[in-house]
Amino acid sequence: MSSAVKTQSYICRMVEKETKGWGDTLPALERLANRYAIPFWTMNNIRIGRAKTVEGGIMRRVKLAYLDMCERQLKNLQHELELEGGDTADDLDADLLAEVQSLAAKVTQAKKGIRA
């Protein structure tokens, strides 16, 4: 898989998670561009397949942004599980919480590996 295709996949998944409904694709892309300081048109050109190659620095920033988004989602899930665990704590909730914490640790390690 080429770097452009891999980066396109990251951007498409990020836009999918960021959109709030029909017609929100470009505003979602704008929000992501502002949040992660990646130029809007660069992200859009990669997303629609216009960019055939991707510079290493952009690919690295997009991957870090994707991992940051994953980390945010895991923190939200962890918070929800902790709230539910307070009412009726059972083994399944504890196992799920442990799994989410494990995934969050892996994402944090992956981010450190990319930054190094």
Backbone as JSON, one array per atom type, in Angstrom:
{
  "sequence": "MSSAVKTQSYICRMVEKETKGWGDTLPALERLANRYAIPFWTMNNIRIGRAKTVEGGIMRRVKLAYLDMCERQLKNLQHELELEGGDTADDLDADLLAEVQSLAAKVTQAKKGIRA",
  "N": [[0.84, -1.17, 0.0], [0.62, 2.15, -0.93], [2.07, 5.23, 0.33], [0.39, 7.4, -0.08], [-2.14, 6.23, -0.37], [-2.46, 5.0, 2.12], [-2.38, 7.24, 3.81], [-4.6, 8.58, 2.82], [-6.58, 6.82, 3.65], [-6.43, 7.13, 6.46], [-7.24, 9.84, 6.69], [-9.83, 9.76, 5.6], [-11.13, 8.09, 7.46], [-10.91, 9.68, 9.74], [-12.42, 11.93, 8.99], [-14.88, 10.72, 8.68], [-15.48, 10.03, 11.35], [-15.61, 12.58, 12.44], [-17.66, 13.96, 11.18], [-20.95, 15.35, 11.47], [-23.28, 14.87, 10.28], [-25.32, 14.83, 7.26], [-23.86, 16.64, 4.63], [-21.8, 17.73, 6.06], [-19.18, 17.21, 5.51], [-17.02, 18.8, 4.38], [-16.92, 20.97, 6.28], [-16.23, 19.39, 8.51], [-13.74, 18.46, 7.73], [-12.42, 20.88, 7.7], [-12.49, 21.51, 10.46], [-10.85, 19.46, 11.43], [-8.46, 20.1, 10.1], [-7.86, 22.55, 11.29], [-7.64, 21.8, 14.0], [-5.46, 20.03, 14.0], [-3.46, 21.37, 12.7], [-2.89, 20.97, 9.96], [-2.72, 21.7, 6.57], [-5.81, 22.59, 5.02], [-6.41, 22.22, 2.23], [-4.45, 20.45, 1.49], [-5.13, 18.18, 2.99], [-7.67, 17.74, 1.86], [-7.07, 17.24, -0.85], [-5.61, 14.88, -0.62], [-7.59, 13.27, 0.49], [-9.56, 13.09, -1.56], [-8.15, 11.78, -3.48], [-6.58, 13.12, -5.28], [-3.94, 13.76, -4.77], [-1.08, 12.09, -5.58], [1.24, 11.34, -4.4], [2.58, 11.57, -1.1], [4.16, 13.76, 1.05], [6.64, 12.9, 3.44], [6.6, 14.26, 5.94], [3.98, 15.29, 6.08], [2.53, 12.93, 6.01], [3.32, 11.8, 8.43], [2.3, 13.69, 10.25], [-0.43, 13.42, 9.75], [-0.82, 10.78, 10.54], [-0.19, 10.98, 13.28], [-2.28, 12.68, 14.02], [-4.44, 11.0, 13.51], [-3.95, 8.96, 15.4], [-4.2, 10.5, 17.7], [-6.9, 11.11, 17.56], [-7.97, 8.54, 17.87], [-7.1, 8.04, 20.47], [-8.59, 9.95, 21.87], [-11.19, 8.95, 21.47], [-10.97, 6.52, 22.81], [-10.56, 7.44, 25.42], [-13.04, 8.64, 25.89], [-14.7, 6.37, 25.76], [-13.64, 4.91, 27.89], [-14.32, 6.6, 30.0], [-17.13, 6.43, 29.89], [-17.46, 3.7, 30.51], [-16.45, 3.67, 33.1], [-18.34, 5.25, 34.38], [-20.66, 3.65, 34.07], [-19.8, 1.41, 35.43], [-19.93, 2.15, 38.07], [-22.6, 1.93, 38.86], [-23.6, -0.78, 38.42], [-21.41, -2.91, 38.95], [-19.74, -5.42, 37.29], [-18.06, -8.44, 36.15], [-17.76, -8.29, 33.37], [-17.82, -5.53, 32.75], [-15.5, -4.73, 34.09], [-13.58, -6.2, 32.67], [-13.89, -5.09, 30.1], [-13.16, -2.44, 30.62], [-10.48, -2.81, 31.38], [-9.48, -3.72, 28.95], [-9.87, -1.49, 27.3], [-8.18, 0.33, 28.58], [-5.76, -0.94, 28.1], [-5.62, -0.77, 25.29], [-5.51, 2.03, 25.06], [-3.02, 2.52, 26.19], [-1.4, 1.27, 24.27], [-1.88, 2.91, 22.06], [-0.8, 5.31, 22.97], [1.89, 4.58, 23.2], [2.42, 4.09, 20.49], [2.14, 6.68, 19.46], [4.31, 7.91, 20.74], [6.38, 6.53, 19.53], [6.22, 7.44, 16.91], [6.75, 10.14, 17.18], [9.35, 10.13, 18.03]],
  "CA": [[0.0, 0.0, 0.0], [1.45, 3.35, -1.03], [1.9, 6.19, 1.42], [-0.77, 8.24, -0.38], [-3.35, 5.45, -0.09], [-2.53, 4.83, 3.57], [-2.73, 8.54, 4.38], [-5.98, 8.81, 2.43], [-7.4, 6.0, 4.54], [-6.46, 7.8, 7.77], [-8.03, 11.06, 6.59], [-11.24, 9.39, 5.4], [-11.67, 7.6, 8.74], [-11.02, 10.82, 10.65], [-13.56, 12.74, 8.54], [-16.08, 9.93, 9.0], [-15.75, 10.17, 12.79], [-15.81, 13.98, 12.79], [-18.88, 14.51, 10.59], [-22.12, 15.36, 12.33], [-24.46, 14.56, 9.48], [-25.25, 15.07, 5.83], [-23.38, 17.95, 4.24], [-20.81, 18.24, 7.02], [-17.86, 16.67, 5.19], [-16.0, 19.86, 4.27], [-16.71, 21.61, 7.59], [-15.51, 18.45, 9.38], [-12.36, 18.49, 7.28], [-11.89, 22.16, 8.19], [-12.26, 21.38, 11.9], [-9.66, 18.61, 11.6], [-7.29, 20.86, 9.64], [-7.55, 23.55, 12.32], [-7.24, 21.13, 15.23], [-4.16, 19.36, 13.89], [-2.53, 22.25, 11.97], [-2.55, 20.41, 8.65], [-3.45, 22.53, 5.61], [-7.09, 22.06, 4.56], [-6.37, 21.75, 0.85], [-3.59, 19.25, 1.45], [-5.95, 17.06, 3.45], [-8.74, 17.49, 0.9], [-6.5, 16.62, -2.05], [-5.29, 13.5, -0.28], [-8.86, 12.57, 0.72], [-10.27, 12.8, -2.81], [-7.28, 11.01, -4.35], [-5.87, 13.98, -6.23], [-2.51, 13.67, -4.47], [-0.57, 10.75, -5.9], [2.29, 11.09, -3.43], [2.44, 12.36, 0.12], [5.43, 14.06, 1.69], [6.8, 12.18, 4.71], [6.19, 15.09, 7.07], [2.52, 15.34, 6.11], [2.05, 11.59, 6.38], [3.6, 11.66, 9.87], [1.34, 14.54, 10.97], [-1.77, 12.81, 9.62], [-0.86, 9.58, 11.39], [-0.28, 11.45, 14.66], [-3.64, 13.18, 14.2], [-5.31, 9.83, 13.57], [-3.74, 8.32, 16.7], [-4.78, 11.38, 18.7], [-8.35, 10.92, 17.51], [-8.22, 7.24, 18.48], [-6.89, 8.2, 21.9], [-9.76, 10.68, 22.39], [-12.33, 8.03, 21.49], [-10.74, 5.55, 23.88], [-10.8, 8.12, 26.7], [-14.49, 8.76, 26.04], [-15.22, 5.04, 26.07], [-13.19, 4.59, 29.25], [-15.14, 7.4, 30.91], [-18.47, 5.82, 29.91], [-17.4, 2.43, 31.24], [-16.27, 3.98, 34.52], [-19.64, 5.71, 34.88], [-21.54, 2.5, 34.16], [-19.27, 0.49, 36.44], [-20.32, 2.61, 39.4], [-23.95, 1.48, 39.17], [-23.65, -2.23, 38.53], [-20.09, -3.42, 38.58], [-19.63, -6.86, 37.09], [-16.79, -8.84, 35.54], [-17.7, -7.84, 31.98], [-17.43, -4.12, 32.77], [-14.1, -4.66, 34.5], [-12.78, -6.71, 31.56], [-13.93, -4.09, 29.04], [-12.37, -1.29, 31.06], [-9.08, -3.21, 31.29], [-9.14, -3.79, 27.52], [-9.78, -0.11, 26.81], [-6.95, 0.9, 29.13], [-4.66, -1.56, 27.37], [-5.58, -0.14, 23.96], [-5.06, 3.41, 25.23], [-1.57, 2.46, 26.41], [-0.78, 0.95, 22.99], [-1.95, 4.1, 21.2], [0.17, 6.26, 23.51], [3.21, 4.08, 22.78], [2.55, 4.3, 19.04], [2.38, 8.11, 19.26], [5.68, 8.2, 21.15], [7.25, 5.96, 18.51], [6.2, 8.29, 15.71], [7.38, 11.42, 17.52], [10.79, 9.95, 18.29]],
  "C": [[0.89, 1.24, 0.0], [1.16, 4.31, 0.12], [0.68, 7.07, 1.18], [-2.07, 7.51, -0.05], [-3.55, 5.27, 1.41], [-2.96, 6.12, 4.25], [-4.17, 8.9, 4.04], [-6.94, 8.03, 3.33], [-7.53, 6.63, 5.92], [-7.38, 9.02, 7.72], [-9.51, 10.73, 6.43], [-11.87, 8.88, 6.69], [-11.83, 8.74, 9.74], [-12.22, 11.69, 10.28], [-14.87, 12.02, 8.88], [-16.47, 10.07, 10.47], [-16.12, 11.6, 13.18], [-17.14, 14.53, 12.27], [-20.06, 14.36, 11.53], [-23.39, 15.05, 11.56], [-24.24, 14.9, 8.02], [-24.77, 16.5, 5.57], [-22.3, 18.52, 5.15], [-19.39, 17.79, 6.68], [-16.78, 17.75, 5.15], [-15.83, 20.63, 5.57], [-15.96, 20.7, 8.57], [-14.03, 18.43, 9.02], [-11.68, 19.78, 7.73], [-11.57, 22.1, 9.68], [-11.01, 20.55, 12.17], [-8.39, 19.36, 11.21], [-6.88, 21.89, 10.69], [-7.03, 22.89, 13.58], [-5.83, 20.59, 15.15], [-3.13, 20.13, 13.07], [-1.98, 21.59, 10.7], [-3.35, 21.21, 7.63], [-4.7, 21.83, 5.05], [-6.99, 21.47, 3.16], [-5.46, 20.54, 0.68], [-4.4, 18.04, 1.87], [-7.04, 16.72, 2.44], [-8.21, 16.79, -0.35], [-6.09, 15.17, -1.79], [-6.57, 12.69, -0.16], [-9.55, 12.19, -0.58], [-9.41, 12.05, -3.82], [-6.54, 11.82, -5.39], [-4.37, 13.9, -6.02], [-2.04, 12.23, -4.72], [0.58, 10.35, -4.99], [2.06, 12.0, -2.23], [3.82, 12.52, 0.74], [5.47, 13.37, 3.06], [6.34, 12.96, 5.92], [4.68, 15.18, 7.21], [1.96, 14.0, 6.54], [2.21, 11.37, 7.89], [2.59, 12.46, 10.68], [-0.06, 13.97, 10.91], [-1.87, 11.58, 10.5], [-0.93, 9.96, 12.88], [-1.68, 11.98, 14.97], [-4.62, 12.03, 14.34], [-5.17, 9.13, 14.93], [-4.3, 9.18, 17.83], [-6.3, 11.23, 18.74], [-8.75, 9.58, 18.12], [-8.11, 7.33, 20.0], [-8.06, 8.94, 22.55], [-10.97, 9.76, 22.5], [-12.18, 7.01, 22.6], [-10.97, 6.18, 25.25], [-12.29, 8.3, 26.94], [-15.13, 7.43, 26.42], [-14.85, 4.63, 27.49], [-14.03, 5.34, 30.27], [-16.56, 6.81, 31.02], [-18.48, 4.52, 30.7], [-17.23, 2.66, 32.73], [-17.58, 4.46, 35.14], [-20.61, 4.55, 35.05], [-21.1, 1.53, 35.25], [-19.67, 0.88, 37.85], [-21.68, 2.09, 39.81], [-24.01, -0.03, 39.42], [-22.33, -2.8, 38.06], [-20.14, -4.93, 38.43], [-18.32, -7.15, 36.35], [-16.64, -8.34, 34.1], [-17.26, -6.39, 31.9], [-15.95, -3.97, 33.12], [-13.18, -5.13, 33.37], [-12.74, -5.69, 30.41], [-13.07, -2.88, 29.39], [-10.87, -1.6, 30.97], [-8.61, -3.25, 29.83], [-8.97, -2.39, 26.93], [-8.51, 0.55, 27.32], [-5.72, 0.34, 28.43], [-4.51, -0.95, 25.98], [-5.08, 1.29, 24.04], [-3.55, 3.46, 25.44], [-0.84, 2.16, 25.11], [-0.78, 2.16, 22.05], [-0.93, 5.14, 21.66], [1.59, 5.85, 23.12], [3.44, 4.31, 21.3], [2.83, 5.78, 18.73], [3.81, 8.49, 19.64], [6.67, 7.69, 20.11], [7.33, 6.81, 17.25], [6.91, 9.6, 15.97], [8.89, 11.29, 17.66], [11.62, 10.06, 17.04]]
}
